[in-house]
Amino acid sequence: MRATPAQLRNFGLLTAVLLPVIALAPSVRAQSAVTRDAIVSVLDHFDTAPEIDIPALRQQVLERSRSRSRNEPPPQKRPPIAPELAKLSSFNVDIDFDVDTPIVRPASYETLGRLADAMVHSSLLPYSFLIVGHVNANGKRESNVVLSQRRADAIRDILVNTFKISAKRLQSIGLGEEQLLDPAHPTAAVNDQVQIMTVAKAL
């Protein structure tokens, strides 16, 4: 069926209305990006931190990832390896890495810059933080732990070397797939997020 001149005219008007909306879509998404104030409001809470031995936890995570027991539960049924971390104030961020590497893609430096801005905000200056790396349950379990640790270390290095956050205020740990952020969907992208946790306050 051939469109009538009136229908074509209406389509032209609709296109004229919708095109500006479509053109604005990327900027709307950009405005919803993580903000310094959002980070500050979440991380500016601290009571007492559980005792966390980071080197011991790293070893524990690596050893569990090497488990080959027949009774080993699937990823979605494994208990969290460090449940005490759930007691800490935590902010989750999406950081883009090159595939299977700890190399942070340039687009994520803006997010890390906002994170650094939050850390030097007067409300957060008294605190130190733990950077927790995660990886979804695709790939080899032990390799995922190693990759998550390298990614957490990479973020720490960028915050220290590029954004001049004091190294004394930052620790890093990679949990691989041993503490999934969305256990019900072990291969979902949300499980690749990085967590920033408030772990201590200067006396």
N, C-alpha and C positions, 0 to 999 in steps of 0.2 A: 504494500500500500504506500503510495507516494504522499509525503507530508504536505499539508496545505501551507500557503504563505503565512497564515496566522500561527500555525504550529511552529514553523521555522522561526518566526519572530519571537514566540514565547521561549523557544529553546535558546535563542541568542541572549534573551534577557536573563534566563536562568544561569547560563554560562558566565555572563558578566558579573552576576552576584556571587557565584561559587568560586571563581578563579582567585579573587583576593583572599578568600577564606583558606583555600588550598595553599596559596603562597605563604600565608601566615603560619601554617601548621608547624614548620620546623622551629619557628621562634617561640611558639607556645610550648613545644616540648622542651626547648632550651630553658624556658623560664621555670620549668618544673625540676630542673637539675638541683642537686644537693647544694644547700647554702651554708655559709659559715655559721649563721645564727641557729640553723637547725641542728648542726653538729654540736654547738656549744650547749644548747638547751638539753640535749640528750646526755652528753658526757659530764655535765657539771653536777653530778650526783655521786657522792661517795660516803659510805659508812665505814665499814672495815672490810678489807679484802681477805679472801681465804689465802692460806699459805700455799703459794704456787712455786714449786721448784722447776724452773723452766728447763734446765738441762735434763733433769730426771724425766720430765714429761715428754721431751723430745725422744728420749730413748724408749720410753713406754709405748709411744705412738708407733715408732718404727718396728718394735718387736711385735706389737699386735698386728701390724699390717703384713707381717711375714707368716702369720698363722696359717697352717695348712690342715687344721683339724677337720675330720669328716663332719663333725657336729657344728662347725662354724656357721653361725646364722647369716642370712643374706644381709646386704647393706641396710635395708629398711628395718631390720629387726635387731641390729646391733645396739647395745646400750652406749650412750655417749662416753667417750673415754675421759673427759674432764668435765663432769657435770658441775663442778664448783664454779666454772666460768659463767654459768647462767646467773650467778648472783651479782655479777658486775654490770655496771652501766655499759651498754654496747651500741655502737652505731655501725650499721652494715652499709658498705659501699660497693658499687659495681666498678671494677677496674678492668680495662681491656688489656689482655696480654697477647703477644704472638702465640700461635698454637703450640702447645707443649713446651713453652719456654717461660722464663721469668722476665722477659723483655716487655716493659710497659709501653703500650702504644701511645704516640703523641697526644691523641685525643683525651687521654685520661690524666694528663698533667694538669689540666684545669681543675679537675676534681681533687687531685692531690694538693694543688695550691690552696684550694678552699679549706682543705683539712689542715694544712699548715697554718693558715690564717686563724682558724679556730684554736689551734694549740697555743698560739701566742696571744690570744684574747685574754684580757685580765682575769676572767672567770676561770680559765683553764690553766693559767701559768703555774699554779701550785701543784699540778697533777703530773703523774707519769702514766704511760699508756702501753698496752700490749697490742701488737698487730697480729691478728690470727688469720692465717691462710687456710683456705678450704679448696677442695677439688671435687667435682662430681664423680660418681661411681663408674664412669667409663674408663677403660684402660686398666692397667695393672695396679693392684692395690698398693704395693710397696712403692712403685714409681710415683703414684699420686701423692704419697706422703712427702717424698723428696721434692717433688715439684711444688707442693704447697709451701714447704719451708723456704725454698729458693725464692718464691714469689713474695712471701712475707718479708724476707730479708731484703729483696729488691725495693720494696716500698719503704722500708726503714732507711735504706741507703739514700733513696731519692729525697726523703724528708730531711735527712741530715745534711747531705752534700749539696742538694739543689736549693732547698728551702730553709736551710740553716737552723733546723730544730736541734736542740741539744741531744746528743746521743745518749746522755744519761737518763733522758726522759722516755726512751723507747726501748722496748724489747719485742722480739718476734718469735712466733711459734707456728709451725705448719701442722695441721691436723689431718690433711688429706681428706679421705672419705670416712674417717673414723668418728666424726661428729658432724653428721650432715645437718645442714640448716633446714632442709625439707626432707625428713626421712621417708615420707610416704612416696616421694618421687626422687629416688636416688640419682637419676641421670639428668635431672632438671638443671637449667642454667643458674637458678638461684643458689645452688650449692657451690658455685664458683665465687660467690661474693667474699669480700674481705671484711673482717670485723675489727673495729677499733674499740678497745675496752679501757676504762679507767681503772688502774690497778693500785695506785698509791698516791698519797698526798704528803707533800713536804711538811715536816714538823715545824 
